[in-house]
Amino acid sequence: GGLRRCHVAPPSSVVRISLPEGYPWSVVGNLPYNAATPILARLLTEDISWDRMVLMFQLEVAQKLMGVPGTKAYGPLSVLAQLCARLTRLVKLGPGSFRPAPKVDSAVVQFEPREDAPSLAERIALLIVLHRSFAHRRKTLANNWQGVLSAEALTEVGLASALRAEVITPSAWLMATRALVIQHPEVFPSPCP
């Protein structure tokens, strides 16, 4: 389409301010390292209509977004981002691309919304499940959920309790979260989908 009006906000305020409503927006930005995760989490978990995002991150954050199961880079942000959008790393930029030069590499990532993305309520529930499951990366799911859910309850929703969170695929996380919302609503602090 044609050009649309632009809304510009300082990075530190994006986590808190009201964002524009209306038709889908294209979101473009250079996200600072210390605010990148909360800004992206907000864009992915709130009712903010976007049809494309092109965001620059510190390379380490971009690698986490695109992390695959079984790797150190894979985590809650990988799962959420990959379930909500198709991600493409457009370019890697070295420190020499900027003045003054930072001490780290950067990467530009494009996000295109998935038609089969989970609902907003499912995304919130998913983050609750992921943060508990990835709380201690070296521990099994059974250990991370100890005192909250039994190994049997985890198995019933499709999560093998002897596994570590980092080996489970995004689609398996979503299916398990959907089952947990129905079978174990007590896991969630407020009503979920």
C-alpha positions in Angstrom: 0.0 0.0 0.0 0.8 3.7 0.2 2.6 5.6 2.8 0.8 5.7 6.2 1.4 8.1 9.1 4.2 7.3 11.4 4.3 7.2 15.2 7.7 7.6 16.8 8.4 7.0 20.5 11.6 6.9 22.5 12.6 3.3 23.1 12.3 3.5 26.9 8.7 4.7 26.7 7.5 2.0 24.2 7.2 -0.5 27.1 4.6 1.8 28.8 2.9 4.2 26.5 -0.3 3.8 24.6 0.4 2.7 21.0 -1.7 3.8 18.0 -4.9 1.8 17.3 -6.5 1.2 14.0 -5.5 -0.6 10.8 -2.4 -2.8 10.8 0.9 -1.0 11.2 4.3 -1.6 9.9 6.7 -1.5 12.9 10.3 -0.5 12.2 12.9 0.2 14.8 16.4 -0.2 16.2 15.7 -1.7 19.6 18.3 -1.1 22.3 19.7 -4.2 24.0 18.3 -3.4 27.5 14.7 -2.8 26.2 14.5 -5.2 23.2 12.9 -8.1 25.0 10.1 -6.2 26.8 9.3 -4.2 23.7 9.1 -7.3 21.5 7.1 -9.1 24.1 4.6 -6.3 24.2 4.3 -6.2 20.4 3.6 -9.9 20.4 1.3 -10.2 23.4 -0.9 -7.1 23.3 -3.7 -6.2 20.9 -1.5 -4.2 18.6 -2.3 -4.6 14.9 0.8 -5.0 12.8 1.3 -6.5 9.4 5.1 -6.5 9.4 7.8 -5.6 11.7 11.4 -5.0 10.7 13.5 -4.6 13.9 17.2 -4.3 14.6 18.6 -6.2 17.6 21.9 -6.9 19.1 23.0 -10.1 17.2 22.7 -12.2 20.4 19.0 -11.3 20.7 18.4 -12.0 17.0 20.0 -15.4 17.4 17.7 -16.1 20.4 14.7 -15.2 18.4 15.6 -17.6 15.7 17.0 -20.3 18.0 16.0 -23.9 17.2 15.2 -26.6 19.7 18.2 -28.2 21.3 20.5 -25.1 21.0 21.6 -22.7 23.7 19.9 -19.8 21.8 16.5 -21.5 22.0 14.2 -20.2 24.8 10.9 -18.6 25.6 11.4 -15.7 23.2 12.2 -18.1 20.4 9.0 -20.1 21.0 6.8 -17.0 21.2 8.2 -15.2 18.2 8.2 -18.3 16.0 4.6 -19.1 16.9 3.5 -15.6 16.2 5.5 -14.7 13.1 7.6 -16.0 10.2 11.1 -14.7 11.0 13.7 -13.8 8.4 17.2 -12.4 9.3 17.6 -9.7 6.6 21.2 -8.5 7.4 24.0 -8.8 9.9 25.7 -5.5 10.7 29.2 -5.2 12.2 30.2 -2.4 14.6 31.7 -0.4 11.7 28.2 0.2 10.3 27.5 2.7 13.1 29.0 5.9 14.4 30.1 5.7 17.2 30.8 2.0 16.7 29.2 -0.3 19.4 31.2 -3.2 20.8 28.7 -5.8 19.4 27.3 -7.0 16.1 23.6 -6.3 15.2 21.1 -8.0 13.0 17.9 -6.9 11.3 15.0 -9.3 11.6 11.7 -9.2 9.7 8.5 -10.5 11.3 5.5 -11.5 9.2 2.4 -12.5 11.2 1.4 -16.1 11.0 -2.2 -16.8 10.1 -2.2 -19.7 12.5 -0.7 -17.7 15.4 -2.1 -18.4 18.9 -4.7 -16.0 20.3 -3.5 -13.2 22.5 -4.8 -15.0 25.6 -3.0 -18.2 24.5 0.2 -16.2 24.1 0.0 -14.9 27.7 -0.7 -18.5 29.0 2.2 -19.7 26.8 4.6 -17.3 28.4 3.6 -18.4 31.9 4.3 -22.0 30.9 7.6 -21.2 29.1 8.9 -19.1 32.0 8.3 -21.9 34.5 9.6 -24.5 32.1 12.8 -22.6 31.2 13.4 -21.3 34.8 16.4 -23.5 35.2 17.7 -24.6 31.8 19.8 -27.5 33.1 16.8 -29.0 35.0 14.1 -31.3 33.6 10.5 -30.2 33.2 9.7 -32.4 36.3 12.1 -30.4 38.4 11.0 -27.0 37.1 7.4 -27.8 37.8 8.0 -29.6 41.1 5.4 -28.5 43.6 3.1 -27.2 40.9 2.4 -30.1 38.6 3.3 -33.8 38.8 5.3 -35.6 36.2 2.2 -37.5 35.3 0.2 -34.2 34.7 3.0 -33.0 32.5 3.0 -36.2 30.5 -0.8 -36.0 30.1 -0.5 -32.6 28.3 2.2 -33.9 26.0 5.3 -32.8 27.9 7.7 -35.7 28.7 8.7 -34.7 32.3 12.2 -36.1 31.9 13.0 -33.7 29.1 14.6 -30.3 29.3 12.5 -27.3 28.0 15.1 -26.5 25.3 14.3 -29.7 23.3 10.6 -29.2 22.9 9.3 -27.6 19.6 7.2 -24.4 19.5 4.2 -26.4 18.2 4.5 -28.9 21.0 4.6 -26.0 23.5 1.5 -24.5 22.1 -0.4 -27.8 22.2 0.7 -28.4 25.8 -0.3 -24.9 26.9 -3.7 -25.3 25.4 -4.1 -28.6 27.3 -2.9 -27.1 30.5 -5.4 -24.2 30.3 -8.2 -26.8 30.2 -6.8 -29.5 32.5 -4.9 -27.4 35.0 -6.3 -23.9 35.1 -4.8 -23.5 38.6 -1.4 -23.1 37.0 -2.4 -19.7 35.7 -2.7 -16.6 38.0 -5.8 -15.2 36.3 -8.4 -16.6 33.9 -6.9 -17.7 30.6 -8.5 -18.6 27.3 
